[in-house]
């Protein structure tokens, strides 16, 4: 199946899918999900060690046995989506590495992942969530808006410059990561503007 959108929000999420924190045992499945999107330059590629180092940031969408299309019921649950929340500052995080198995597009797996990641952001006391995406309509439906520039103070900008993380460099719109950001839209969600209940059912 050709790679298209990394995200899905077409129909209600089936009860066969649940979102949970990622485990080190999920890393190979997460990398396999991301790889086609990385090759298509939709998502940023990472080395395997990078996934292990960031596993605490990830959640995965897991399909229950019996819904994998296999005649024997599928055996163990199958990881069909992933996403991460990367904290950048005391009030700011980024949703990154959001990917859905193409076979599971159309089941709102991407929506379920975003809802969980925003719930994590709220639990951490964050106020704003950033994303860099081709999927403008998807994120707009979750309350994000397109932005220009970098919405932090000069002092915070100077501190973020010390980071070696490519995602932070993309947030800062640095020249060295411009090839990674071509065609993407910079978007921001103010969590105070989106009631928690509305975010969970939108």
Secondary structure, 3 states (H helix, E strand, C coil): CCCCCCCCCCCCCCCCEEEEECCHHHHHHHHHHHHHHHHCCCCCCCCHHHHHHCHHHEEEEEECCCCCCCCCCCCCCEEEEEEEEEEEECCEEEEEEEEECHHHCCCCHHHHHHHHHHHHHHHCCCCEEEEEECCHHHHHCCCCEECCCCCCCHHHHHHHCCCCCHHHHHHCCCHHHHHHHCCCEEEEEEHHHCCHHHHHHC
